[in-house]
Amino acid sequence: MVGFLTAQLSVAGAPILIREIVGNLFGLACAFLGMKRKVWAWPVGIIGNALLFTVFLGGVFHTPQNLDLYGQAGRQVMFIVVSLYGWFSWVKSRNQSGDEVAIEPRWATASERIGMITVAIFATVICANIFEMLGSWGPWADAWIFVGSMLATWGMARGWNEFWLIWIAVDAVGVPLLLKGGYYPSAALYLFYGCFVIWGFVSWVRLEHQSDNDQQKSSATDQVPALAAAER
């Protein structure tokens, strides 16, 4: 176990933890399975979160990146909590529908969007002050990454198309922060993930449009017998 915690690669003279690479690969696999609306996205993501939790507490675990990003570490814990909810929710939805896919994409309602924006603003301010008191490096960026990630994960569990857009906003802040902190594999994943998220967003929007069209066709088909009966 100790050997795995300390195992490193050297890239261009910079030490990189093996578990940071592995944890991010699990995160990428989670995103891909999420785009496909597969329940396995959640347990796969939880494994990655557990690994990355140890990575972002560099001062505690004495990693090469000797910086404690409490927001990044804390969000891994929250990821696990929210992922357990998402896992349960998707399994329940899949069992009720009888389909292989676990969720039907949709846009959030106006009240849901207002709620997300309100939480994003107030939670970011509160978390930034907490992280600053704890001595976090880059507290404001760290706070938004923490809050935005929670909102995105919650949105994914609910099947909101907007969760992809929140991830883009998280990545826009996360890449510069991680590069400055020396977390190069995580920064590379964020950069790649930003492109992947755009693909996922387009995919979910198309699925929603297709579902709406199918429902309209089904409704029109159901109306034909009713009209015929009325004419008699």
C-alpha positions as MATLAB code, in Angstrom:
seq = 'MVGFLTAQLSVAGAPILIREIVGNLFGLACAFLGMKRKVWAWPVGIIGNALLFTVFLGGVFHTPQNLDLYGQAGRQVMFIVVSLYGWFSWVKSRNQSGDEVAIEPRWATASERIGMITVAIFATVICANIFEMLGSWGPWADAWIFVGSMLATWGMARGWNEFWLIWIAVDAVGVPLLLKGGYYPSAALYLFYGCFVIWGFVSWVRLEHQSDNDQQKSSATDQVPALAAAER';
ca = [
       0.000    0.000    0.000;
       2.802    2.396    0.906;
       4.515    1.551   -2.364;
       1.415    2.511   -4.348;
       1.068    5.798   -2.454;
       4.650    6.784   -3.277;
       4.969    5.296   -6.806;
       5.986    7.996   -9.295;
       6.865    8.664  -12.894;
       9.302   11.309  -14.048;
       8.092   13.411  -16.971;
      10.471   16.133  -18.202;
      12.196   15.962  -14.827;
       8.969   16.498  -12.872;
       7.747   13.733  -10.510;
       4.161   12.609  -11.125;
       2.244   10.235   -8.879;
       0.975    7.021  -10.444;
      -2.216    7.240   -8.411;
      -2.919   10.717   -9.803;
      -2.818    9.276  -13.310;
      -4.921    6.240  -12.357;
      -7.453    8.355  -10.455;
      -7.924   10.660  -13.428;
      -8.336    7.719  -15.799;
     -11.158    6.464  -13.594;
     -12.650    9.961  -13.741;
     -12.515    9.975  -17.524;
     -14.121    6.527  -17.661;
     -16.874    7.816  -15.366;
     -17.545   10.746  -17.720;
     -17.715    8.464  -20.765;
     -20.110    6.054  -19.049;
     -22.157    9.034  -17.864;
     -22.489   10.287  -21.428;
     -23.747    6.814  -22.370;
     -26.126    6.985  -19.359;
     -24.732    3.800  -17.840;
     -25.158    3.115  -14.119;
     -21.551    1.913  -13.897;
     -20.469    5.561  -14.243;
     -21.046    6.091  -10.521;
     -19.005    3.269   -8.894;
     -16.174    3.838  -11.378;
     -16.142    7.524  -10.460;
     -16.100    6.757   -6.732;
     -12.877    4.760   -7.109;
     -11.239    7.684   -8.905;
     -12.441   10.126   -6.232;
     -10.906    8.044   -3.450;
      -7.529    8.020   -5.213;
      -7.547   11.744   -5.986;
      -8.473   12.603   -2.399;
      -5.028   11.407   -1.319;
      -3.354   13.261   -4.194;
      -4.717   16.720   -3.401;
      -3.676   16.564    0.242;
      -0.049   16.784   -0.794;
       1.174   18.095    2.545;
      -0.607   15.361    4.475;
       0.470   12.468    2.271;
       3.880   14.000    1.474;
       3.466   13.869   -2.281;
       5.786   15.669   -4.739;
       3.162   18.429   -5.049;
       3.493   19.512   -1.427;
       0.445   21.804   -1.591;
      -2.857   21.200    0.178;
      -5.796   21.992   -2.089;
      -8.557   21.541    0.469;
     -11.268   22.376   -2.044;
      -9.992   19.778   -4.491;
      -9.624   17.182   -1.728;
     -12.963   18.049   -0.151;
     -14.796   17.793   -3.417;
     -13.609   14.204   -3.786;
     -15.415   13.405   -0.527;
     -18.524   15.247   -1.707;
     -18.261   13.489   -5.072;
     -18.489   10.169   -3.275;
     -21.538   11.291   -1.273;
     -23.378   12.721   -4.303;
     -22.309    9.762   -6.452;
     -23.958    7.373   -4.004;
     -27.185    9.346   -4.495;
     -26.711    9.344   -8.272;
     -26.005    5.616   -8.277;
     -29.189    4.881   -6.315;
     -31.242    7.306   -8.433;
     -30.077    5.879  -11.771;
     -30.582    2.268  -10.661;
     -34.112    3.127   -9.508;
     -34.882    4.960  -12.768;
     -33.526    2.111  -14.891;
     -35.532   -0.490  -12.987;
     -38.717    1.552  -13.326;
     -38.313    2.154  -17.065;
     -36.930   -1.273  -17.923;
     -34.445    0.343  -20.335;
     -30.697   -0.233  -20.478;
     -30.076    3.500  -20.132;
     -30.606    4.947  -16.677;
     -31.870    8.492  -17.296;
     -33.636   10.646  -19.896;
     -31.855   13.999  -20.506;
     -33.840   17.204  -20.020;
     -33.311   20.915  -19.466;
     -33.669   22.173  -15.921;
     -36.771   24.223  -15.162;
     -36.582   27.974  -14.515;
     -36.859   27.474  -10.757;
     -34.149   24.795  -10.828;
     -31.810   27.130  -12.732;
     -32.429   29.964  -10.272;
     -31.678   27.559   -7.457;
     -28.415   26.469   -9.088;
     -27.232   30.041   -9.645;
     -28.119   31.062   -6.082;
     -26.292   28.090   -4.593;
     -23.294   28.687   -6.875;
     -22.851   32.300   -5.722;
     -23.392   31.915   -1.992;
     -21.642   28.559   -1.643;
     -18.567   29.808   -3.526;
     -18.241   32.853   -1.241;
     -18.652   30.743    1.899;
     -16.257   28.013    0.756;
     -13.613   30.514   -0.386;
     -13.485   32.055    3.079;
     -13.348   28.648    4.742;
     -10.563   27.430    2.447;
      -8.622   30.655    3.015;
      -8.800   30.173    6.789;
      -7.608   26.585    6.356;
      -4.619   27.819    4.363;
      -5.696   26.479    0.990;
      -3.614   27.514   -1.995;
      -5.813   29.545   -4.375;
      -8.973   29.605   -2.192;
     -11.355   31.363   -4.607;
     -10.556   29.196   -7.606;
     -10.528   26.182   -5.316;
     -13.951   27.169   -3.960;
     -15.576   27.494   -7.390;
     -14.125   24.172   -8.520;
     -15.533   22.577   -5.373;
     -19.005   24.126   -5.656;
     -19.253   23.840   -9.441;
     -18.262   20.191   -9.329;
     -20.954   19.447   -6.766;
     -23.596   21.217   -8.840;
     -22.483   19.408  -11.989;
     -22.569   16.012  -10.295;
     -25.990   16.736   -8.813;
     -27.205   17.869  -12.247;
     -25.921   14.657  -13.808;
     -27.813   12.614  -11.220;
     -30.984   14.572  -12.071;
     -30.442   14.249  -15.829;
     -30.081   17.995  -16.506;
     -28.368   19.012  -19.758;
     -26.921   22.025  -17.933;
     -24.535   19.874  -15.918;
     -22.233   19.657  -18.952;
     -22.077   23.471  -19.160;
     -21.213   23.724  -15.475;
     -18.307   21.332  -16.070;
     -16.976   23.622  -18.803;
     -16.973   26.533  -16.331;
     -15.189   24.349  -13.760;
     -12.546   23.297  -16.287;
     -11.907   26.914  -17.305;
     -10.819   27.663  -13.733;
      -9.338   24.274  -12.896;
      -6.723   24.012  -15.657;
      -4.751   27.176  -14.713;
      -4.969   26.371  -10.989;
      -3.694   22.815  -11.394;
      -0.874   23.851  -13.737;
       0.351   26.406  -11.199;
       0.154   23.796   -8.449;
       2.142   21.226  -10.435;
      -0.725   18.741  -10.787;
       0.028   18.127  -14.454;
      -1.934   14.883  -15.051;
      -5.026   16.436  -13.482;
      -4.570   19.617  -15.538;
      -4.183   17.558  -18.722;
      -7.343   15.630  -17.877;
      -9.263   18.866  -17.240;
      -8.151   20.176  -20.636;
      -9.121   16.983  -22.440;
     -12.266   16.722  -20.361;
     -13.336   20.185  -21.526;
     -13.410   18.952  -25.134;
     -15.111   15.733  -24.062;
     -17.767   17.681  -22.139;
     -18.741   19.603  -25.275;
     -19.250   16.272  -27.050;
     -21.313   14.985  -24.128;
     -23.449   18.129  -24.073;
     -24.252   17.876  -27.785;
     -24.987   14.166  -27.385;
     -27.454   14.703  -24.527;
     -29.230   17.586  -26.299;
     -29.679   15.417  -29.395;
     -31.034   12.587  -27.267;
     -33.548   14.951  -25.690;
     -34.692   16.213  -29.101;
     -35.022   12.650  -30.353;
     -37.056   11.702  -27.283;
     -39.342   14.726  -27.775;
     -39.866   13.834  -31.450;
     -40.648   10.220  -30.568;
     -43.202   11.357  -27.993;
     -44.847   13.702  -30.515;
     -45.073   10.913  -33.104;
     -46.498    8.550  -30.505;
     -49.049   11.156  -29.445;
     -50.067   11.788  -33.059;
     -50.456    8.048  -33.675;
     -52.646    7.673  -30.593;
     -54.878   10.519  -31.762;
     -55.715    8.887  -35.118;
     -58.007    6.156  -33.704;
     -59.665    8.712  -31.438;
     -60.429   11.031  -34.376;
     -61.752    8.141  -36.433;
     -64.059    7.104  -33.616;
     -65.294   10.673  -33.213;
     -66.149   10.939  -36.924;
     -68.362    7.864  -36.663;
];
